[in-house]
Amino acid sequence: QGGGVEGGRVGGMVPPAITTHSTAKSEALASRLQGMDAKMYGAFWCSHCYEQKQAFGQESFYKYIKYIECAPDGAKSETKVCKARKVPGYPTWEIKGELYPGEKSLEQLEDIVEGRVPVPPPLEIPKK
């Protein structure tokens, strides 16, 4: 058998299943995000991440959105990727190489995709 793989998951905690269904609008946006190689960084225990997934619905999210699990004890954890990318919190979207922290409405994500939102300034790390 597949060395500890069960149901396609490798160890760790799994986020709650998405229970909502996608709309034409959420599917179109998710498809555009996929075309831009967008990513959503999150954690299985994060309620805002779950709400973000629910906004897209299961069909759109599972089919189009690249989700990166940042919690060390999460299933398929990619903690090193999250640390290397300096993800400030969950959820954080990476769109066109820029980080957009916080849960976003579909309208806010659409504005980012369309270029109607200024790129957020990089987080200043105070020097000691």
C-alpha positions in Angstrom: 0.0 0.0 0.0 0.9 3.7 -0.3 3.2 4.2 2.8 0.7 5.9 5.2 -1.4 7.6 2.5 -5.1 7.3 3.3 -7.7 8.8 1.0 -5.0 10.8 -0.8 -3.9 12.6 2.4 -0.6 12.3 4.1 -0.8 12.5 7.9 -1.8 15.6 9.8 -5.0 17.4 10.5 -7.4 18.1 7.6 -9.4 21.3 7.2 -13.2 21.0 7.4 -14.9 20.1 4.1 -16.4 22.9 2.1 -20.2 22.5 2.2 -21.3 25.4 -0.1 -21.7 25.1 -3.9 -20.1 27.3 -6.4 -21.8 30.0 -8.5 -21.0 30.9 -12.1 -19.3 34.0 -10.6 -17.2 32.2 -8.1 -16.2 29.6 -10.7 -15.2 32.3 -13.2 -13.1 34.1 -10.6 -11.4 30.9 -9.4 -10.5 30.0 -13.0 -9.0 33.5 -13.5 -7.0 33.1 -10.3 -5.7 29.7 -11.4 -4.6 31.3 -14.7 -2.6 33.8 -12.7 -1.0 31.0 -10.6 -2.6 32.5 -7.5 -2.2 30.7 -4.2 -4.1 30.8 -0.9 -2.0 30.2 2.2 -4.0 29.0 5.2 -4.2 26.7 8.2 -6.6 23.8 8.8 -7.7 25.4 12.2 -8.3 28.9 10.7 -11.9 30.0 10.7 -11.3 32.8 8.2 -9.7 30.4 5.8 -12.7 28.2 6.0 -15.0 31.1 5.4 -12.9 32.1 2.4 -13.2 28.6 1.0 -17.0 28.6 1.6 -17.3 31.9 -0.4 -15.9 30.0 -3.5 -17.8 26.8 -2.9 -16.5 23.3 -3.3 -16.5 23.0 -7.1 -14.5 26.2 -7.7 -12.1 25.9 -4.7 -11.1 22.2 -5.2 -10.9 22.5 -9.0 -9.1 25.8 -9.4 -7.5 27.2 -6.2 -4.0 26.2 -5.2 -4.2 25.9 -1.4 -1.0 25.8 0.7 -1.3 24.4 4.2 1.0 26.4 6.5 0.2 24.7 9.9 3.1 22.3 10.8 0.6 19.7 11.9 -1.7 20.1 9.0 -2.2 17.5 6.2 0.3 18.0 3.4 1.9 20.8 5.4 4.2 23.2 3.4 5.3 25.2 6.4 8.8 25.8 4.8 7.1 27.4 1.8 5.0 29.7 4.0 8.0 30.8 6.0 10.1 31.4 2.9 7.3 33.5 1.5 7.0 35.4 4.8 3.2 34.8 4.9 2.0 37.2 7.6 -1.2 35.5 8.6 -4.1 33.4 7.4 -5.6 33.4 4.9 -3.1 35.2 2.7 -3.6 35.4 -1.1 -0.6 35.5 -3.4 -1.7 37.0 -6.7 0.7 38.2 -9.4 3.6 37.6 -7.0 2.1 40.0 -4.3 0.7 39.0 -0.9 -2.8 40.1 0.1 -3.4 39.1 3.8 -6.8 38.6 5.2 -10.1 37.1 4.2 -11.4 38.7 1.0 -14.9 38.9 -0.5 -15.2 37.7 -4.1 -15.6 41.3 -5.1 -12.3 42.3 -3.4 -10.5 39.4 -5.1 -12.0 40.5 -8.4 -10.7 44.0 -7.8 -7.2 42.6 -7.2 -7.4 40.4 -10.3 -8.6 43.4 -12.4 -5.8 45.7 -11.0 -8.2 48.0 -9.3 -6.5 47.6 -5.9 -3.0 49.1 -5.2 -0.3 46.6 -4.4 0.1 46.4 -0.6 3.3 47.9 0.7 5.8 45.3 2.0 5.6 44.7 5.7 8.3 46.7 7.4 10.5 44.6 9.7 11.9 46.8 12.4 15.7 46.6 12.7 17.1 46.0 16.1 
